[in-house]
Amino acid sequence: MRRCIELAQQGQGSVSPNPMVGAVVVYHHQIVAEGWHQVFGGPHAEPNALALLPSGVPLHDCTLYVNLEPCSHVGKTPPCSRLLIDKNIGKVVIGSTDPNPKVNGRGIAMLREAGISVETGILKDQCDALNKRFFTYQNLKRPYIVLKWACSNDGFMAPANRERVQISGEEARVMLHRWRAEEDAILIGATTAIMDKPLLDTRLAPGKNPLRVVLDPNLRAPQLPGDFQTLIMNTRLGKNEGNFEWIKMRQDFAVADVLEILYNRQLLSLMVEGGAETLHRFLAGGFVDEIRVIRSKKLRMQTGVEGPKISMPLIKSEETNDDTIEYYGKEIVTCG
Ligand SMILES: NC(=O)c1ccc[n+]([C@@H]2O[C@H](COP(=O)([O-])OP(=O)(O)OC[C@H]3O[C@@H](n4cnc5c(N)ncnc54)[C@H](OP(=O)(O)O)[C@@H]3O)[C@@H](O)[C@H]2O)c1
């Protein structure tokens, strides 16, 4: 199952809104084939693994391990449970049950009804953690939300006049671009768009650029630089222009409405990069799954815009040359 998780992780950034899945086929205590879901719309992990089975290996004497319950419905590809039944697999060992209402135990039931031995819940916590974005999306009907900010050693995010200040060092900036590539969308508030004019891209790390989202109820901010897919949530205007889309919201502009739009667009995860006002609105609504703070080791500001108070437990911290990276969350399980 640990190998399934390793394989599945290779799909990070390319399978959303699908979950990350890896599968291995074991014959006489040896892995004889393995595969993972590589790209959204492409074959799932199970057919990819079965396709690499060496000829002559009898599948009815093999066990297939997979970190997520095989699907039972026809989506972009035929159901994997049906494939495993048709191929006469001997046994199936599963990590997490699929929370997608189209599956949710049906894949397991199909296999058992066909007489296949099924074991479930193996390394369940690690398998659930691997697909935390997919599980949150399915269970809470909103994207998985990471709040992120950088602050001076004494806790300030910006000077009082809101002018742009470079807080984090080079290593943390590269790390941030890697984080961005892992999420489906990045969000900022109007004042940050005005003061920082950020690109919000992943130029310092490999991986795709996430969708950019600006909360700008009164259309105060200029268009962000860079020609990447961008949503501007506002209360005045609905229109499309190339990669930029203005979405007209209700006058009372609520974070929950923003999240509903992102959910309907099948965005599994969102990183909120500030500023403080925007972060406070997410925290006030309880819309947070994880917090990451890049705290400068040297810079002290003494006054300015304070970072939000954190009520989640500190899970771990990491050191770079210039910064301490603090991770806060609800649970301690990691999938590594
Ligand atoms: N250190 C860091 O990590 C970091 C990160 C980002 C930004 N910053 C700095 O932070 C400063 C800006 O932060 P800020 O707190 O002043 O502003 P901000 O959070 O960037 O933007 C706040 C504005 O966004 C709109 N907005 C955001 N969420 C909303 C919601 N839920 N509902 C309605 N409107 C919403 C509102 O615009 P209206 O006023 O038009 O209604 C609000 O006034 C800048 O100096 C920037 O450089 C620092």
PDBQT file of the ligand as one rigid body, heavy atoms in Angstrom, charges set to zero:
ROOT
HETATM    1  N1  LIG A 401       2.779  39.015   3.957  1.00  0.00    +0.000 N 
HETATM    2  C1  LIG A 401       1.949  38.376   3.163  1.00  0.00    +0.000 C 
HETATM    3  O1  LIG A 401       1.932  37.149   3.090  1.00  0.00    +0.000 OA
HETATM    4  C2  LIG A 401       1.016  39.169   2.320  1.00  0.00    +0.000 A 
HETATM    5  C3  LIG A 401       0.170  38.508   1.419  1.00  0.00    +0.000 A 
HETATM    6  C4  LIG A 401      -0.704  39.266   0.668  1.00  0.00    +0.000 A 
HETATM    7  C5  LIG A 401      -0.729  40.635   0.840  1.00  0.00    +0.000 A 
HETATM    8  N2  LIG A 401       0.096  41.233   1.703  1.00  0.00    +0.000 N 
HETATM    9  C6  LIG A 401       0.054  42.671   1.907  1.00  0.00    +0.000 C 
HETATM   10  O2  LIG A 401      -1.180  42.939   2.553  1.00  0.00    +0.000 OA
HETATM   11  C7  LIG A 401      -1.655  44.223   2.188  1.00  0.00    +0.000 C 
HETATM   12  C8  LIG A 401      -3.096  44.089   1.735  1.00  0.00    +0.000 C 
HETATM   13  O3  LIG A 401      -3.841  43.429   2.714  1.00  0.00    +0.000 OA
HETATM   14  P1  LIG A 401      -5.241  43.958   3.233  1.00  0.00    +0.000 P 
HETATM   15  O4  LIG A 401      -5.608  43.183   4.437  1.00  0.00    +0.000 OA
HETATM   16  O5  LIG A 401      -5.144  45.436   3.352  1.00  0.00    +0.000 OA
HETATM   17  O6  LIG A 401      -6.221  43.690   1.999  1.00  0.00    +0.000 OA
HETATM   18  P2  LIG A 401      -6.612  42.398   1.131  1.00  0.00    +0.000 P 
HETATM   19  O7  LIG A 401      -6.983  41.285   2.017  1.00  0.00    +0.000 OA
HETATM   20  O8  LIG A 401      -5.598  42.161   0.086  1.00  0.00    +0.000 OA
HETATM   21  O9  LIG A 401      -7.883  42.957   0.370  1.00  0.00    +0.000 OA
HETATM   22  C9  LIG A 401      -9.014  43.299   1.130  1.00  0.00    +0.000 C 
HETATM   23  C10 LIG A 401     -10.134  43.732   0.207  1.00  0.00    +0.000 C 
HETATM   24  O10 LIG A 401     -10.514  42.665  -0.636  1.00  0.00    +0.000 OA
HETATM   25  C11 LIG A 401     -11.928  42.610  -0.750  1.00  0.00    +0.000 C 
HETATM   26  N3  LIG A 401     -12.344  41.365  -0.058  1.00  0.00    +0.000 N 
HETATM   27  C12 LIG A 401     -11.552  40.378   0.369  1.00  0.00    +0.000 A 
HETATM   28  N4  LIG A 401     -12.288  39.387   0.919  1.00  0.00    +0.000 NA
HETATM   29  C13 LIG A 401     -13.553  39.755   0.822  1.00  0.00    +0.000 A 
HETATM   30  C14 LIG A 401     -14.776  39.155   1.208  1.00  0.00    +0.000 A 
HETATM   31  N5  LIG A 401     -14.818  37.962   1.784  1.00  0.00    +0.000 N 
HETATM   32  N6  LIG A 401     -15.906  39.831   1.018  1.00  0.00    +0.000 NA
HETATM   33  C15 LIG A 401     -15.870  41.034   0.453  1.00  0.00    +0.000 A 
HETATM   34  N7  LIG A 401     -14.746  41.659   0.050  1.00  0.00    +0.000 NA
HETATM   35  C16 LIG A 401     -13.610  41.027   0.217  1.00  0.00    +0.000 A 
HETATM   36  C17 LIG A 401     -12.444  43.853  -0.055  1.00  0.00    +0.000 C 
HETATM   37  O11 LIG A 401     -12.441  44.877  -1.045  1.00  0.00    +0.000 OA
HETATM   38  P3  LIG A 401     -13.351  46.204  -0.908  1.00  0.00    +0.000 P 
HETATM   39  O12 LIG A 401     -12.702  47.019   0.117  1.00  0.00    +0.000 OA
HETATM   40  O13 LIG A 401     -13.325  46.823  -2.255  1.00  0.00    +0.000 OA
HETATM   41  O14 LIG A 401     -14.723  45.752  -0.486  1.00  0.00    +0.000 OA
HETATM   42  C18 LIG A 401     -11.375  44.097   0.986  1.00  0.00    +0.000 C 
HETATM   43  O15 LIG A 401     -11.282  45.398   1.465  1.00  0.00    +0.000 OA
HETATM   44  C19 LIG A 401      -0.711  44.721   1.126  1.00  0.00    +0.000 C 
HETATM   45  O16 LIG A 401       0.224  45.566   1.751  1.00  0.00    +0.000 OA
HETATM   46  C20 LIG A 401       0.009  43.476   0.652  1.00  0.00    +0.000 C 
HETATM   47  O17 LIG A 401       1.299  43.780   0.185  1.00  0.00    +0.000 OA
HETATM   48  C21 LIG A 401       0.964  40.539   2.468  1.00  0.00    +0.000 A 
ENDROOT
TORSDOF 0
